[in-house]
Each structure stands twice: as C-alpha cells, then as structure tokens.
C-alpha cells in the first residue's frame, strides 16, 4: 500500500509529461477517429483535428501488476477541435458562430467545431529491475524513482461542455 502511494506521487509529479503523452495519443491514427451516439452528425463519427493540452488530470487506482509494473487509471479533460460530415439540409440548423462549414461533396458539408471532452485512459508505470532481493520499504521507495510512463487504452471520450449548442 505504501509503495502504491509512492508510485501515485511519482505519477502526479509527472503530470506535464502525462499531458504531452495524452495529447500525442489522442491525435494518433488509433484515436483520431471516434464514434459515439452523443457526437453530432448523422453517423456519430468525428475526426479529431486539433487539441489543447489536457487538463484536470486525475490519477486513480494505482495497483501493483507484477514485476516492476504498476497500473493506474487516468480521468482527464481536454478541449478538442473536431470535424464531422453533416447532410447539407441539416447543416443550416447549426449555429454559424460555433461551426465552420466546408463543402464535402454534393450532399454533405464538413462541419468543424471545438468542445471540451472528458476521457479515461490507462497509465502504466514501469521501473527498472531491482538488483537487491531483500530491502525495507524505505529502500524500495528510494529505488523507485525513475519510471517509464506510458498511456494506453483511451476510452469513454464524451463531450462535457459545448460553449454554444447546436
């Protein structure tokens, strides 16, 4: 328990690094296309095209996985620019101050806007192998100081604030 709290503190002291990692992950090929019934447009498909730095990053549930690996859960907020296809006749109902439109084809516009989203992700914290096999908690904590931190499994992306509604 004490070791997990120490790892949690190390992770919380690395929030700038975690925010940058999240930023890159959200715009990666794996995450840039999202789908939800909550998202605007006919199909609920959006493409993430711009990002501000994630904020209000909370790290919870640090658990020991085995070896020198710990896992945690991230909940964060981020402002994202995104685009989606919308049928031309439906586009006229959009607020022109919130949405910019560009022709996509004879039947659809591409709409672009920015909203605040919340999401979850998995945090993996891995430490180099230890040389010693027997040590007390304080010795162990001093050895756990330079972790490799990775972020994966971004899920539950949802719009939590829209400055101007549709």
JOLINHU-V438402 format. One record per helix or strand of 3 or more residues. SS is the DSSP state (h for helix, s for strand). FROM is the first residue (numbers start at 1). TO is the last residue. If there is no record, write none. Layout:
# JOLINHU-V438402
ss->SS from->FROM to->TO
ss->SS from->FROM to->TO
This chain:
# JOLINHU-V438402
ss->h from->2 to->12
ss->h from->15 to->26
ss->s from->33 to->35
ss->s from->45 to->51
ss->s from->55 to->66
ss->s from->69 to->87
ss->h from->88 to->91
ss->s from->100 to->103
ss->s from->108 to->126
ss->h from->137 to->143
ss->s from->148 to->161
